[in-house]
Amino acid sequence: MNDDKTLVCRCEEVSLKTIRDTVQQFSCSSREVKLRTRAGMGYCGGRTCRHVIDTIVSDVNQQAVADEVQLSYRPPVRPMTFGVLGGCCHDNESY
């Protein structure tokens, strides 16, 4: 991936250039990149971009990905009533 305009994290619209610049400036780990750029904090919770972020950080720092503090996945959670799950009413309706 050489195109700096490539979006690594589509949910938060974080580009390859932003991640590379952050890693170079702060000598970051994947977790620090996540906290500084919000890459991996979108709707998918890092399921789409986590591995790519780890690889970019590893390439820029010229070190293997450390297993101590990995990026964690966050499930997309939104409270729903049983009525919505059962299909008897819509999310914005009250009983």
N, C-alpha and C positions, 0 to 999 in steps of 0.2 A: 504494500500500500504506500504509494508515493504521493498521491494526490492529497494535499493538505486540506482541501475543502470536503473531503469525505467525512460524512457523519458517522462517527463510531457509535454514539448513543443517540438513537433516533428519537427516543422519548423526550430527552432533555435537550436535543439538538446540539450536542457537544462534538466538535470537529476533531479530526486527527491532529491538526495543527495546535489546537488548544491543549490537548493532552500532552503532546510532545513538548510544547513550550513550558507547561507546568512541571513536567518531570525534569526537564533540563534546569529550570530556574530553582526549584526547591529540592532536587534529588529525592523525589517522592517515591513512596511505595504505592501499590494499587489502591490501598485504603485511603491514603492521603489524597490521591488524585480524585477519588470519589468525593471526598469531603470538600476539596477545593473547587471542583468543576461541576459537581452534581451528576457526573457520568455514572450511570448505574442506579440512579435514584428515581427513575421515571415509572411509568405505569407497569412495565414488565418487571421491575424490581431487579434489573441486572441480568435477567435470563438471556437476553439477546447479546449484550455487549461485554459481559464480565470477562469471558475468555480473551476477547480482543484487547481489552484494557490491560489485562495481565501480560499479554504478549508484547504490547507496545512498551509498557514499563520495563519489562525484561530486556527488550532490544535497546532501549535508550540508556538504561543503567548498566548494560552489559553484564547482568547477573541473572541467575536462575530465579524463577518466581519462588519467593519464600512461602512456606506452608504455615508459618506461625499465625499470621493474622490475614486470612483471606477475606475477600469481599463476600458478604452474605447475601443470600437471596431473600427478597421480601415478597410474600404473596400479595397479589392485588386483592385488597379487602374492602368491601363496602357493605355496611349493615343492611340486611333485608329482613322483611317479616316473613313468616311462614306462608302468609297469604300470597305474597309475590312469588315465592318459590313454588307454591302449589298452583299458581296461575289463576286464582280467583279474583284478584284485583291488581291494579297497577301500583307502582312504587309511590306515586304521589297522591294516591287515594287514602282516605281515612275510613275507618270502620264505623 
